[in-house]
Amino acid sequence: MKILTFVVPCYNSAAYMDHCISTLLACGNEEDIEIIIVNDGSKDDTAKIADSYGEKYPKVVRVIHQENGGHGEGVNQGIRNATGKYFKVVDSDDWIDVKCGKALIGRIKELMKGKEEIDLFICNYVYEHSRDNSQVVMDYRGILPENKIIHWAETKRFSIDRYLLMHSLLYRTEVVRKSGLELPKHTFYVDNLFAYVPLPFVKSIYYMDLDLYRYFIGRDDQSVNEAVMVKRVDQQLRVTNAMLDAYDISELIKTNKRLGVYMRNYLAMMVVVCQMLLLVDGSEEALQKKKELWKHIKQKDEALYRHFKYASIALFMNLPGKLGRKLGIGLYRIASRIYKFN
């Protein structure tokens, strides 16, 4: 069995996928790593480039060609076909720090000799901003003990800018499969489901303070660009509603309080993002969708509804009137500049 499967969903990625894949190849040898390149119905030279890697590195690179199904279906293909013990998604315009990648794989090998299986490795990720060439490191120091096998009860409170994202996660492959995760097709923002649905199946965690994942951000057409997000708000709502429906958070808090509170806070952030986008839209249709979101939350979990409505960060996005809407949007944009998440 390989140590680690990298899954690289690609759609019209010819201009930048070489950089991504070259960093993955440099992280380990043919015994350690597997790279699954999923060509999601690309119309440029992505398929040709992917096949060239498969021909050149037949013991490492596998290429899957599929009809266009979106980023989520690319990840689904990786989950179905991975043979590595661990599983890492790398977007085709991002890359891995090679030195950190080698260190991670080396540590995994050491820990695999122990008695306890580790369900989730967590490393840092770095926002690489194209507009000003700045970098923002997102680490988990002070939240997760370093270089130690831990469980949820040993974690501390995650701050608003330190939630676990796809970029920071390296799941044991069987954990993802047991969770039943299947991402919706033709939907953006499904990385939130990836960083959420498997978590109750994670029992053991290991954090390494490595700046492993480099997340390229700032292209005008990128899915996290605010204008693009407003146009795709229905997809954001689809993902948020799927997260709401995945678990009974109030019950989860009773059985695993630290994990349940973390997942509740993650959901609150998703609700805030949806509300911000709907407020920026400002149309009657958008405001009606905002009401429907709150109705869904209330029907799903009355306790969760009360917490979101009156005791969480969603509160500042639910201020009444036009002035309240402007204030909510302004506060969100200030936060986005501080934390540089779009």
VEXDREN-2710 file (C-alpha; in Angstrom, 1 decimal):
% VEXDREN-2710
k/r/px/py/pz
1/MET/0.0/0.0/0.0
2/LYS/1.2/3.5/-0.8
3/ILE/1.6/5.9/2.0
4/LEU/-0.2/8.9/0.5
5/THR/-2.6/9.5/-2.4
6/PHE/-2.6/13.0/-3.9
7/VAL/-5.8/13.8/-5.8
8/VAL/-5.6/16.6/-8.3
9/PRO/-8.9/17.6/-9.9
10/CYS/-8.3/19.5/-13.1
11/TYR/-10.5/21.6/-15.3
12/ASN/-8.8/23.7/-18.0
13/SER/-5.7/23.6/-15.9
14/ALA/-3.1/23.5/-18.7
15/ALA/-1.6/26.9/-17.8
16/TYR/-0.6/25.9/-14.2
17/MET/-1.0/22.2/-13.5
18/ASP/2.7/21.5/-14.2
19/HIS/3.8/23.5/-11.2
20/CYS/1.4/21.7/-9.0
21/ILE/2.2/18.2/-10.1
22/SER/6.0/18.7/-10.1
23/THR/5.9/19.6/-6.4
24/LEU/3.9/16.4/-5.7
25/LEU/6.3/14.2/-7.6
26/ALA/9.2/15.7/-5.6
27/CYS/7.6/14.7/-2.3
28/GLY/8.3/11.0/-2.4
29/ASN/9.2/7.9/-4.4
30/GLU/7.1/5.4/-6.2
31/GLU/6.7/3.4/-3.0
32/ASP/5.4/6.3/-1.0
33/ILE/3.1/8.3/-3.2
34/GLU/0.3/8.0/-5.8
35/ILE/-0.9/11.0/-7.8
36/ILE/-4.4/10.7/-9.3
37/ILE/-5.0/13.4/-11.9
38/VAL/-8.7/13.7/-12.7
39/ASN/-9.4/15.5/-15.9
40/ASP/-12.9/16.9/-15.5
41/GLY/-13.9/17.3/-19.2
42/SER/-11.3/20.0/-19.9
43/LYS/-11.4/21.8/-23.2
44/ASP/-7.8/22.9/-23.3
45/ASP/-4.6/20.7/-23.2
46/THR/-5.2/19.4/-19.7
47/ALA/-5.9/15.9/-20.9
48/LYS/-2.8/15.8/-23.0
49/ILE/-0.6/17.1/-20.2
50/ALA/-2.1/14.6/-17.7
51/ASP/-1.6/11.7/-20.0
52/SER/2.0/12.7/-20.5
53/TYR/2.6/12.4/-16.8
54/GLY/0.9/9.1/-16.7
55/GLU/3.2/7.8/-19.4
56/LYS/6.4/9.2/-17.9
57/TYR/5.6/8.1/-14.3
58/PRO/3.4/5.0/-14.7
59/LYS/4.1/3.7/-11.2
60/VAL/3.1/7.0/-9.5
61/VAL/0.6/8.8/-11.7
62/ARG/-2.8/7.6/-12.6
63/VAL/-5.0/9.6/-15.0
64/ILE/-8.8/9.5/-14.9
65/HIS/-10.8/11.2/-17.7
66/GLN/-14.4/12.0/-16.9
67/GLU/-17.3/14.1/-18.3
68/ASN/-17.5/17.4/-16.6
69/GLY/-18.9/17.0/-13.1
70/GLY/-17.2/19.8/-11.2
71/HIS/-14.6/19.9/-8.6
72/GLY/-16.6/17.7/-6.2
73/GLU/-16.9/14.8/-8.7
74/GLY/-13.1/15.1/-9.2
75/VAL/-12.6/14.5/-5.5
76/ASN/-15.2/11.7/-5.5
77/GLN/-13.2/9.9/-8.2
78/GLY/-10.1/10.2/-6.0
79/ILE/-12.0/8.8/-3.0
80/ARG/-13.2/5.8/-5.1
81/ASN/-9.8/5.1/-6.7
82/ALA/-7.2/5.9/-4.0
83/THR/-4.9/3.1/-2.9
84/GLY/-2.9/5.2/-0.4
85/LYS/-3.4/4.8/3.3
86/TYR/-3.8/8.6/3.5
87/PHE/-5.6/11.0/1.2
88/LYS/-4.8/14.6/0.2
89/VAL/-6.7/16.8/-2.3
90/VAL/-4.5/19.4/-4.1
91/ASP/-6.2/21.9/-6.4
92/SER/-4.4/22.2/-9.8
93/ASP/-3.5/25.9/-9.3
94/ASP/-2.1/25.2/-5.8
95/TRP/1.0/23.4/-4.8
96/ILE/2.8/21.6/-1.9
97/ASP/6.0/22.8/-0.2
98/VAL/8.4/19.9/-1.1
99/LYS/10.5/20.1/2.0
100/CYS/7.4/20.0/4.2
101/GLY/5.9/17.2/2.1
102/LYS/8.9/15.0/2.6
103/ALA/8.9/15.7/6.3
104/LEU/5.2/14.8/6.5
105/ILE/5.6/11.5/4.7
106/GLY/8.6/10.6/6.8
107/ARG/6.6/11.2/10.0
108/ILE/3.7/9.2/8.7
109/LYS/6.0/6.3/8.1
110/GLU/7.4/6.5/11.6
111/LEU/3.9/6.7/13.2
112/MET/2.6/3.8/11.1
113/LYS/4.9/1.5/13.2
114/GLY/3.0/2.4/16.4
115/LYS/-0.1/0.8/17.8
116/GLU/-2.6/3.6/17.3
117/GLU/-3.8/4.5/13.8
118/ILE/-4.0/8.2/13.1
119/ASP/-7.2/9.2/11.4
120/LEU/-6.3/12.8/10.6
121/PHE/-3.0/14.7/10.0
122/ILE/-3.3/18.5/10.1
123/CYS/-0.7/20.9/8.7
124/ASN/-0.6/24.6/8.0
125/TYR/-1.6/26.2/4.8
126/VAL/-0.4/29.5/3.2
127/TYR/-2.5/32.0/1.3
128/GLU/-0.4/33.0/-1.7
129/HIS/-1.9/36.3/-2.9
130/SER/-1.4/37.1/-6.5
131/ARG/-2.3/40.8/-6.4
132/ASP/0.3/41.9/-3.9
133/ASN/2.6/38.8/-3.8
134/SER/1.9/38.6/0.0
135/GLN/1.7/35.4/2.1
136/VAL/-0.5/34.7/5.1
137/VAL/0.3/31.6/7.0
138/MET/-2.7/29.9/8.7
139/ASP/-1.4/27.7/11.5
140/TYR/-2.9/25.9/14.5
141/ARG/-0.4/26.8/17.2
142/GLY/-2.0/27.1/20.6
143/ILE/-5.1/25.2/19.3
144/LEU/-3.5/21.8/18.7
145/PRO/-0.6/20.3/20.5
146/GLU/2.3/19.7/18.1
147/ASN/3.8/16.3/17.2
148/LYS/1.6/14.3/19.5
149/ILE/-1.3/11.9/18.9
150/ILE/-4.4/13.6/20.4
151/HIS/-8.2/13.3/20.5
152/TRP/-10.9/16.0/20.2
153/ALA/-11.0/16.6/24.0
154/GLU/-7.4/17.8/23.9
155/THR/-8.0/20.5/21.3
156/LYS/-8.6/24.1/22.2
157/ARG/-11.1/26.6/20.8
158/PHE/-10.6/27.3/17.1
159/SER/-10.6/31.1/16.3
160/ILE/-12.6/32.5/13.4
161/ASP/-9.5/32.5/11.1
162/ARG/-8.3/29.0/12.1
163/TYR/-11.0/26.6/11.1
164/LEU/-9.9/23.4/9.4
165/LEU/-10.1/23.7/5.6
166/MET/-9.5/21.1/2.9
167/HIS/-6.0/22.6/2.5
168/SER/-5.0/21.7/6.1
169/LEU/-6.4/18.1/6.1
170/LEU/-4.9/14.8/5.4
171/TYR/-7.4/12.1/6.2
172/ARG/-6.9/8.4/6.5
173/THR/-8.6/7.1/3.4
174/GLU/-10.8/4.6/5.1
175/VAL/-12.1/7.4/7.4
176/VAL/-13.4/9.3/4.4
177/ARG/-15.0/6.3/2.9
178/LYS/-16.7/5.3/6.2
179/SER/-18.1/8.7/6.5
180/GLY/-20.0/8.2/3.3
181/LEU/-18.8/11.5/1.9
182/GLU/-20.0/12.1/-1.7
183/LEU/-19.7/15.7/-2.9
184/PRO/-22.4/17.1/-5.2
185/LYS/-21.7/17.5/-8.8
186/HIS/-21.5/20.9/-10.6
187/THR/-21.2/22.7/-7.3
188/PHE/-18.6/25.1/-6.0
189/TYR/-17.5/25.4/-2.3
190/VAL/-17.8/21.6/-1.7
191/ASP/-14.5/21.7/0.1
192/ASN/-16.5/22.8/3.1
193/LEU/-18.3/19.5/3.1
194/PHE/-14.9/17.7/2.8
195/ALA/-13.7/19.5/5.9
196/TYR/-16.9/18.8/7.8
197/VAL/-18.6/15.5/7.1
198/PRO/-15.8/13.1/8.0
199/LEU/-15.0/14.8/11.3
200/PRO/-17.2/12.7/13.6
201/PHE/-15.4/9.6/12.2
202/VAL/-12.1/11.0/13.2
203/LYS/-10.9/9.7/16.6
204/SER/-7.2/10.5/16.6
205/ILE/-5.4/13.6/15.3
206/TYR/-1.8/14.6/14.7
207/TYR/-0.7/18.2/14.1
208/MET/2.6/19.1/12.5
209/ASP/3.6/22.8/12.4
210/LEU/4.6/22.6/8.7
211/ASP/3.6/25.2/6.0
212/LEU/2.7/22.4/3.7
213/TYR/-0.1/23.6/1.4
214/ARG/0.3/26.7/-0.8
215/TYR/-3.1/28.1/-1.7
216/PHE/-3.0/30.4/-4.7
217/ILE/-5.6/33.2/-4.4
218/GLY/-6.5/36.4/-6.2
219/ARG/-7.5/35.5/-9.8
220/ASP/-10.5/37.5/-11.0
221/ASP/-12.4/34.4/-12.0
222/GLN/-11.6/32.5/-8.8
223/SER/-14.5/31.0/-6.9
224/VAL/-13.6/32.9/-3.7
225/ASN/-13.7/36.2/-5.4
226/GLU/-16.6/38.1/-3.8
227/ALA/-18.3/39.1/-7.1
228/VAL/-18.1/35.5/-8.3
229/MET/-19.5/34.2/-5.0
230/VAL/-22.5/36.5/-5.2
231/LYS/-23.4/35.0/-8.6
232/ARG/-23.0/31.5/-7.2
233/VAL/-24.8/32.1/-3.9
234/ASP/-27.3/29.2/-4.7
235/GLN/-24.3/26.8/-4.7
236/GLN/-23.1/28.3/-1.4
237/LEU/-26.6/27.7/0.0
238/ARG/-26.7/24.2/-1.3
239/VAL/-23.5/23.3/0.5
240/THR/-24.6/25.0/3.7
241/ASN/-27.9/23.2/3.7
242/ALA/-26.1/19.9/3.1
243/MET/-23.9/20.6/6.1
244/LEU/-27.0/21.4/8.2
245/ASP/-28.6/18.2/7.2
246/ALA/-25.5/16.0/7.8
247/TYR/-25.7/15.8/11.6
248/ASP/-27.8/16.7/14.6
249/ILE/-25.4/19.1/16.1
250/SER/-27.2/19.4/19.5
251/GLU/-26.9/15.6/19.9
252/LEU/-23.3/15.6/18.8
253/ILE/-22.5/18.2/21.4
254/LYS/-23.9/15.9/24.1
255/THR/-21.7/13.0/23.0
256/ASN/-18.5/14.8/21.9
257/LYS/-18.7/18.4/23.2
258/ARG/-15.4/19.8/21.8
259/LEU/-16.1/18.4/18.3
260/GLY/-19.8/19.4/18.4
261/VAL/-19.0/23.0/19.4
262/TYR/-16.4/23.2/16.7
263/MET/-18.8/21.9/14.0
264/ARG/-21.5/24.3/15.3
265/ASN/-19.1/27.2/14.9
266/TYR/-18.1/26.1/11.4
267/LEU/-21.8/26.0/10.5
268/ALA/-22.3/29.5/11.9
269/MET/-19.5/30.8/9.7
270/MET/-21.2/29.2/6.7
271/VAL/-24.5/30.9/7.6
272/VAL/-22.7/34.2/7.9
273/VAL/-21.1/33.8/4.4
274/CYS/-24.5/33.0/2.9
275/GLN/-26.1/35.9/4.5
276/MET/-23.4/38.3/3.4
277/LEU/-23.7/37.2/-0.2
278/LEU/-27.5/37.5/-0.1
279/LEU/-27.2/41.0/1.5
280/VAL/-24.7/42.1/-1.2
281/ASP/-27.1/40.9/-3.8
282/GLY/-29.9/42.9/-2.1
283/SER/-32.7/41.8/-4.4
284/GLU/-36.1/40.7/-3.0
285/GLU/-35.4/37.2/-4.2
286/ALA/-32.1/37.1/-2.3
287/LEU/-33.7/38.4/0.9
288/GLN/-36.4/35.7/0.6
289/LYS/-33.6/33.1/0.3
290/LYS/-32.1/34.5/3.5
291/LYS/-35.5/34.0/5.3
292/GLU/-35.7/30.4/3.9
293/LEU/-32.2/29.6/5.2
294/TRP/-33.3/30.6/8.7
295/LYS/-36.5/28.6/8.4
296/HIS/-34.5/25.6/7.4
297/ILE/-32.2/26.0/10.5
298/LYS/-35.2/26.3/12.8
299/GLN/-36.9/23.3/11.4
300/LYS/-33.7/21.3/11.6
301/ASP/-32.6/22.2/15.2
302/GLU/-34.4/24.6/17.4
303/ALA/-31.4/24.9/19.8
304/LEU/-29.1/25.5/16.9
305/TYR/-31.4/28.2/15.5
306/ARG/-31.5/30.0/18.9
307/HIS/-27.7/29.8/19.2
308/PHE/-27.2/31.2/15.6
309/LYS/-29.8/33.8/16.0
310/TYR/-28.8/35.3/19.3
311/ALA/-25.5/34.0/20.6
312/SER/-23.1/33.5/17.7
313/ILE/-21.2/35.4/15.0
314/ALA/-24.2/35.1/12.7
315/LEU/-25.8/37.8/14.9
316/PHE/-23.9/40.7/13.2
317/MET/-25.2/39.6/9.8
318/ASN/-28.8/39.6/11.0
319/LEU/-29.2/43.3/12.0
320/PRO/-32.6/44.8/10.9
321/GLY/-33.2/47.4/8.2
322/LYS/-31.0/48.8/5.4
323/LEU/-28.5/50.3/7.9
324/GLY/-28.2/46.9/9.5
325/ARG/-27.5/45.3/6.2
326/LYS/-24.9/47.8/5.3
327/LEU/-23.2/47.4/8.7
328/GLY/-23.2/43.6/8.3
329/ILE/-21.6/43.8/4.9
330/GLY/-19.0/46.3/6.1
331/LEU/-18.0/44.1/9.0
332/TYR/-17.6/41.1/6.8
333/ARG/-15.4/43.0/4.3
334/ILE/-13.3/44.3/7.2
335/ALA/-12.8/40.7/8.4
336/SER/-11.9/39.6/4.8
337/ARG/-9.2/42.2/4.6
338/ILE/-7.8/41.3/8.0
339/TYR/-7.8/37.6/7.4
340/LYS/-7.3/37.8/3.7
341/PHE/-9.6/34.9/2.8
342/ASN/-10.6/36.3/-0.6
END
